[in-house]
Amino acid sequence: MSRAARGPRIVFWRHGQTAWNLESRFQGSTDIPLTEQGVEQARRSARLLAGLQPDLLVSSDLQRARHTAAELGKVTGLGVDHHEGLRETYAGAWQGLTNTEIRARFPEQFDAWAQGEPVRRGGGELATEVADRAVPVVLAAVEKLPEDGTLVVVSHGGTIRTMLGRLLDLDPVHWERFGGLSNCCWSVLGQGARGWRLLEHNAGTLPQPVIGDET
């Protein structure tokens, strides 16, 4: 991706690895820290993203995102604005459970979600409600960018998917078509003639398994 691209760009950067990612536990809004490997992932990716000369940096206020964002702040000198609106999906009773436990305890709910139906997982938020709270944070930051500026948004796999879907004006039923983001990888939106368009997805690494996609 060239820094010479015209118009504003938004880089959606997923946080680094956590222990619950490795255990396939649904984190949701639970505030879980990075592992040592997660910190190293953040440092490596921060050096790559610094090459884009970002102008603004905003982040979820959960510590796994805060600590990831801080690494980019260190190498760019940018301050970080933290926002509750960029948190991962609240998933109620699902949070802290492994995929196996969720399947066993909530089989009908899990199957409906797996088929792309709108589901309040564990009694929590719908994907559209996540987009409702997250996208305004991003658009407000875009308004502060200089001409042809770059915004980096540090968030979570599920929340980033909802923001991509909403900003690309896709019907929510199609949001699941976006493959998951690996830890500390990113997706990029740029301005086209008809609005936002996807420039990159799951960039920043050779292909790796996506661990804890919605966490």
N, C-alpha and C positions, 0 to 999 in steps of 0.2 A: 504494500500500500504506500503510495507516494504522499509525502507532505505537501506536494504541490497541488493536490486535489482542490477544486474550487468549492466554496461553500462550507458551512459548518459540518463537523463530523462528531459522532457520538461513539465512544469506545465503551462497550459494556464488558467489564472485567470481573470474572468470577473469583471468589476468594480461594485461598490455598487450602490444602488438605487438613482435615480434622480427624480425631480418633473415631468419631461417629461416622464419618464418611467410610473409613476402613471397615467398620463393623456393619455397614449398611443400615444404620439407624436413621430414622427420619428426624432431622434436627428441627426443621421449621423455625420458629422464633426462639428456640432454646439457645442460650448464649454459650456456645462451645468454643474453646480456644483452638488455635492452630497447633498442629504437631510441629516438631523440629523440621520435618520434611516440608510441611506447609510453609514455614518461614523461608526455607531455602527456595521453594517455588516462587514465593512472592518476590524475593530479592532478584532472582534470575529474570522473571517477567518484567519487573520494574525497570531493569536495565534496557530491555528491549523497547518497552513502551516510552521510555524517556526519549528515544530517538524520534518519536512523533512530535516532540516539542509541545506537549499538552499545555493548554491555557488555564483550565479549571479542573478541579478534582473534587468529586462528591462521593460519599460513601454511606452505606448502611451503618447504623450505630452499633450493630452487633460486633463483638470483639474479633471474630474471624475475618470480617470485612474491614474493620478499623485497622487491624494490624497489617493486613494486606495493603491497604491504601497508604499506610504510613511509610512503607518501603518505597513507594513511588514518590511520596513527598520528600523523602530524604535525598533522592538523586535528582529531583527537579527543583527543589526549593519551594514547591507549591504548598499552601495550606490545604487542609482537608475540611470540607463542610460535611457534618454527619447528620443523617436524616432517618428518623424512625420509619418514614414512608418507604424506604428502600429495603426494609427487612424482608426476610423470606416469608413465605406463606405460613400463616398460623394454622396448624393442623390439629389442634385440640388433643384428643385421646390418642392420635397416631404418634405424637411426638415422643421420642425416646424408644420407640418400638422398632425392631428389625422388620425387613420386608416379609420374612417368614411369619413373624408374630402378627403383623397386620393382616396378611392373608387368612390366618387362622381365626382371628378375632372379629374381623370385619369382611367376610368373604363377599357379600353382595355389594358393599360399598367399594371394595377394592376392584371387583370385576367391572363395575360401572365406570369407575375412574380409568381403568386400563382401556376401556372401549371409547374413551374420549368424551364421556358424558359429564355435564357440570355436576360436581359433587362437592359437598362440604366435608372434606376428609376429616374424620374425627370430630365433626361438629364445628370445624373452623371456617376459613375463608374460601370463597369461590375464586377461581383464577381471574375473573373479570373484576372482582373487588380489589384484588392485589394490584391490577393495572390501574384501577381508579385512584389508588393512593400513591402509586409509584411514578406514573407517567408525569403528573403535574410537577413533581420535584425536578425531573429531568428537563422538561420544557422551560421551567423557570430558570434553570442554569444555562440552557442554550441561549436564552435572551441576554445573558451577561457576556457571551463570547464576543471577542473581536471578530472582524470580518475574516471569513475562512478559518475560524478558530476550531480547536479540538477540545472536547469535553471527555473526561474519563469518569465513568460511573462504576463504582465498586459495589457489587451486590451478590446475589445468590442465583443458583441455576434456575429454579422455578420462577422467581421474580423477573429475571432477565428474559425468560421466554415470554412472559406476559407483556413485558414492555415492547419487545420486538414485534409481537403480534399486533398490539394496539397501534404502535407507530407506523407499521406497514399497512394499516387499515385492513387487516385480515379478519374474517369472521372467527370468533373464538373457537368454533369447532375445529378450525384448522391450525390452531396454535401448537398442537402436539406434533405437527410435522417438522418442527425445528428439533434437530438432534440435540442431545444434551451437551453442555460445556464441560470439558475436563477442568480439574482444579487449576486455577490461575491462567486459564485461556480466555479468549475474548472474542466478541463479535463487534462489527463496525457498521454503523449506518451513516450514509452521506445523503446530501440533498440532491434530488433529481428534478427533472422538469415537472413531474407529477407528485412531488412530495418525497418522503424518505424512501431510500432503497438500501437493500442489504449489499454491502461491499465485501464483507468477510464474515465467516462463522467458524467458531471453535479454532481460531488461529493461535499461533504462538508456540506450537510444539509439533513433533511428529505424532501421528495418531496414537492415542493412549486410551485405555478403558475409562469410561465416564463413571466415576464412583460417587454415589449419593447425589444423583442428578438434581433432585428437588431440595437440596440441603445447603 
